[in-house]
Structure formats: C-alpha cells, structure tokens
Amino acid sequence: MPDTLQNPLAIVTGADSGIGRATAIALAKAGHDLLITYRSDRDGASETVSKITQIGRRARHVRCDQSVPDDITAMFADLDDQGIAARVLVNNAGIDASGTPAAQMTDDDWLKTIATDLTGPFMLCRAFATRAVKAGNGGRIVNVSSIHEDTPRIGSAAYDAAKGGLRMLTRTLALELAGDAITVNNVAPGMILTPINQAAKDDPDLRRKMEKNIPLGRAGEPHEVADLIAFLASDAAAYVTGQSFFIDGGLSINLGQGA
C-alpha cells in the first residue's frame, strides 16, 4: 500500500491505545486515511497503524508532544508539504489528574497539565481550522474532554480547569467556524476501560466499587466512545455543532443521589 496519505484524512492524537486507538480504527472503517500521534509509546502507535492498514486504509504515526508548540507546527508543515488538508481532527491525547490538592500543587504540575490538556488542543484546533478554512471543504473537530469538565474532583484542579476550558473552547470555535461548515463538538467520557483506569482493570474489587456509582452498572469500553466520535465526524452530523456529549453510563446525573 502506498505510504502517501490521501483525503479524506483524519488526525487522531494519542492513538497509541485506548479511546484514541479505537477512534482511529472506527474512522478507518468509515473510509478515512489516518495520521495518528503518540508521545512515548511508539510500539503502541505502530500496532494501531497495523490495525488500520489491515482494514485497507493508509496510516502513519508521528511523535507529537502537544505541550510543545514546535511538535504541532512540524506535524502540520509535513502535511502542507504533501498538499493535504485534513478533514477531521480528534483531540484525544491528554494526561490525567495528579491527585495533588491545589494548595500543594507545584507550578510545574499546573502548567504541564494546562499545556497538555488545553493549550495543546487549542493549538491543534487553530492549525487545523486555518487550513480547513483555506481549503473550503468544511471539516470536523471533535475534542475529547471528561465528565470532569463539569464535575469537580478533589486533587484535580488543573485537570478539571483544563477540561472545563476545553468545553468552552469547543463552543466558541463552533460559533467562529460555523460559516465555513466546520463543526466542533466535545465528547466527555466517564469511566472507560483504558490505560488511565488500568488499576480498575487489574483489580476486580476496585472495579466493582467504582462501577457501583454508574446507573448502567458497568464501565464503558473504548469502542463505545469511538463510535460516538465517528458519528460526530461523519456527514450525518453536519447539523450538530457546539455540543458536549456525556458518555458515562449515567454517572454524571447520579452524583447527587444520597446528598
């Protein structure tokens, strides 16, 4: 299969595992070529590429630490050199909360989380939108947030602030880009069985304890989030923009019970 990526092209960040990998596969099945990013797990990214090529689509991976602006610039410059403007951007990559209360949080911890979970997605959206507007073919941006964009959690001040900011970035971009037929939506997962929840995957007792708060009685699977993202990236979602979709088994509407 030729190495040159072709349209329709989708960019999925953090696609070396979990939701990112499942999303890349779902978009490949929908007919997209894929450019996927990873920060440290090159082997995981290579496995994702292999799964995509088995579907019959082209895929490449690139190392991109989205907290580093030069990495984002270089990735899009490479696409420019190939004359390709991506049609879909999925901002999935991010880092989890440190668990440190705000009063004890260091400046570095705060800045690293904001840079990765908010500033990086902003720069990716800006780079994508600039090119999509110029190409004039519309486009789709799907940001992956968290139920903690709305629900605070002790030890998650930076993470919660970043995810809340990402929701408002999504809504603002939706207004600014609507005239160019570029939709911007946000997906907010709850407990999903990804490497972030590895402890629950490895410990059945911990998993059952966590799942007790979920009305549907179970954690979600990465492919369930990916299917929602793939819909929002499709032509069928052309009239949907500026929205935040919680996919959490009902967890977010159950948190007030017993209060």
C-alpha positions in Angstrom: 0.0 0.0 0.0 1.4 3.4 -0.9 2.7 5.4 2.1 1.3 8.7 0.9 -1.8 9.7 2.9 -4.9 10.8 0.9 -8.1 12.5 1.7 -10.4 12.1 3.4 -7.7 12.3 6.1 -8.3 12.3 9.9 -5.9 13.2 12.6 -6.3 11.5 15.9 -4.0 12.4 18.8 -2.9 9.9 21.4 -4.0 7.0 19.3 -1.4 4.5 20.6 -4.0 2.9 22.9 -7.4 3.3 24.5 -10.0 5.7 23.1 -7.5 7.1 20.5 -6.8 3.7 19.0 -10.5 2.7 18.9 -11.3 6.1 17.3 -8.6 5.7 14.6 -9.9 2.2 13.8 -13.6 3.5 13.6 -12.6 6.3 11.3 -10.6 4.0 9.1 -13.7 1.8 8.8 -15.7 4.9 7.8 -13.2 5.4 4.9 -10.6 7.8 6.3 -6.8 7.6 6.0 -5.2 8.3 9.4 -2.4 10.4 10.8 -2.1 9.4 14.4 0.1 10.8 17.1 1.9 9.4 20.2 4.1 10.9 22.8 6.1 7.9 24.1 4.6 4.6 23.1 5.9 4.2 19.6 5.1 0.4 19.7 1.5 1.1 20.6 1.2 3.6 17.7 2.7 1.1 15.3 0.2 -1.5 16.4 -2.6 1.0 15.7 -1.2 1.7 12.2 -1.1 -2.1 11.5 -4.7 -2.5 12.5 -5.7 0.4 10.2 -3.8 -1.0 7.2 -5.5 -4.4 7.7 -8.8 -2.6 7.2 -7.5 -1.3 3.9 -6.7 2.3 4.7 -3.4 4.2 4.8 -2.0 5.3 8.1 1.1 6.9 9.6 2.2 7.8 13.1 4.2 10.8 14.2 5.6 11.6 17.6 4.0 14.7 18.9 4.1 16.1 22.4 1.3 18.6 22.2 2.6 20.6 25.1 5.5 21.5 22.7 4.3 24.0 20.0 7.1 23.1 17.7 5.9 19.5 17.5 2.5 20.6 16.3 4.0 23.1 13.8 6.2 20.4 12.4 3.3 17.9 12.0 1.2 20.3 10.0 4.1 21.5 8.0 4.7 18.0 6.8 1.0 17.7 5.7 1.4 21.1 3.9 4.4 19.7 2.0 2.2 16.9 0.8 -0.6 19.2 -0.2 -3.1 17.6 2.2 -5.6 19.4 4.4 -7.1 17.0 6.9 -10.9 16.9 7.1 -11.2 15.6 10.7 -9.3 16.4 13.9 -9.9 14.4 17.0 -8.1 15.9 20.1 -7.9 12.8 22.3 -4.4 13.0 23.8 -4.1 14.2 27.4 -2.8 13.5 30.8 -4.8 12.6 33.9 -5.0 14.5 37.2 -2.0 14.3 39.5 -4.2 13.8 42.6 -2.4 16.6 44.4 -4.7 19.2 46.1 -4.4 22.7 44.7 -2.7 24.1 47.8 0.1 21.6 47.4 0.3 21.6 43.6 3.5 22.9 42.1 3.6 25.5 39.3 5.2 22.8 37.1 2.3 20.4 37.7 -0.3 23.0 36.9 1.4 24.3 33.8 2.2 20.8 32.4 -1.5 19.8 32.7 -2.8 23.0 31.2 -0.3 22.9 28.4 -1.2 19.3 27.5 -4.9 19.2 28.1 -5.9 22.7 27.0 -3.2 24.8 25.3 -2.2 21.8 23.1 -5.7 21.1 21.8 -6.2 24.9 21.2 -3.0 25.0 19.0 -4.1 21.8 17.2 -7.6 23.3 16.5 -6.0 26.5 15.3 -3.7 24.8 12.9 -6.4 22.5 11.6 -9.0 25.3 11.2 -6.6 27.6 9.4 -6.0 25.0 6.8 -9.6 23.8 6.6 -11.0 27.3 6.1 -8.5 27.8 3.3 -9.3 24.5 1.6 -13.0 25.4 1.7 -14.3 21.9 2.1 -15.7 22.1 5.6 -14.5 19.8 8.4 -15.0 18.2 11.7 -13.3 18.8 15.1 -14.1 16.5 18.0 -12.5 17.3 21.3 -12.3 14.6 24.0 -12.9 16.1 27.4 -14.2 14.3 30.5 -17.2 14.4 32.8 -14.8 16.4 35.0 -15.3 19.4 32.6 -18.5 19.8 34.8 -18.0 17.7 37.9 -15.1 18.7 40.2 -12.9 16.1 41.8 -10.5 16.5 44.7 -6.9 16.5 43.6 -7.8 17.5 40.0 -7.8 21.3 40.0 -5.6 21.6 36.9 -7.2 18.7 35.1 -10.8 20.0 35.8 -9.8 23.5 34.8 -8.4 22.3 31.5 -11.4 20.1 30.7 -13.8 22.9 31.6 -11.8 25.2 29.4 -11.8 22.7 26.5 -15.6 22.7 26.7 -15.8 26.4 26.3 -13.1 26.4 23.6 -15.3 23.9 21.7 -18.4 26.2 22.0 -16.5 29.3 20.9 -14.9 27.6 17.9 -18.2 26.2 16.9 -19.6 29.8 16.6 -16.4 31.1 14.8 -16.2 28.3 12.3 -19.8 27.6 11.5 -19.8 29.8 8.5 -17.1 27.6 7.0 -19.1 24.4 7.5 -16.6 23.2 10.2 -18.4 21.7 13.1 -16.8 21.5 16.6 -18.1 19.2 19.3 -17.0 17.8 22.6 -17.2 14.2 23.9 -17.0 13.8 27.7 -16.3 10.2 28.8 -16.8 8.9 32.3 -15.2 5.6 33.5 -13.8 3.9 30.4 -11.6 0.8 30.5 -8.4 2.4 29.1 -4.9 2.5 30.5 -5.9 5.5 32.6 -8.1 3.1 34.5 -5.6 0.3 34.5 -5.9 -0.2 38.3 -9.6 -0.9 37.9 -8.9 -3.3 35.0 -6.4 -5.2 37.1 -8.4 -5.2 40.4 -11.9 -6.7 40.1 -12.8 -5.5 43.6 -11.8 -1.9 42.8 -13.7 -2.0 39.6 -16.9 -3.2 41.2 -16.6 -0.4 43.8 -16.2 2.2 41.1 -19.0 0.8 39.0 -21.5 1.0 41.9 -21.9 4.7 41.2 -22.8 4.1 37.5 -26.5 3.6 36.9 -25.9 1.2 34.0 -23.7 -0.8 36.3 -20.5 -1.1 34.3 -17.6 0.8 32.9 -17.6 1.8 29.3 -15.4 0.3 26.5 -13.2 2.5 24.2 -15.1 1.4 21.1 -18.3 2.9 22.6 -16.7 6.3 22.8 -15.1 5.8 19.4 -18.5 5.1 17.8 -19.8 8.4 19.1 -16.8 10.3 17.9 -17.0 8.7 14.5 -20.7 9.8 14.2 -19.7 13.4 15.1 -17.0 13.2 12.4 -19.4 12.0 9.7 -21.7 13.7 7.2 -24.6 12.5 9.3 -23.6 15.0 12.0 -23.4 18.0 9.7 -26.1 19.9 11.7 -24.6 19.2 15.1 -22.1 21.7 16.5 -21.1 23.3 19.7 -22.3 20.5 21.9 -20.9 18.4 24.7 -21.9 14.8 24.8 -21.5 12.9 28.1 -20.9 9.2 27.6 -20.7 7.8 31.1 -23.4 5.2 31.7 -25.4 7.9 33.6 -22.7 8.6 36.2 -22.8 12.4 35.9 -26.6 12.5 36.6 -26.3 10.1 39.6 -23.7 12.1 41.6 -26.3 13.9 43.7 -28.1 10.8 45.0 -27.9 10.4 48.7 -27.0 14.0 49.3 
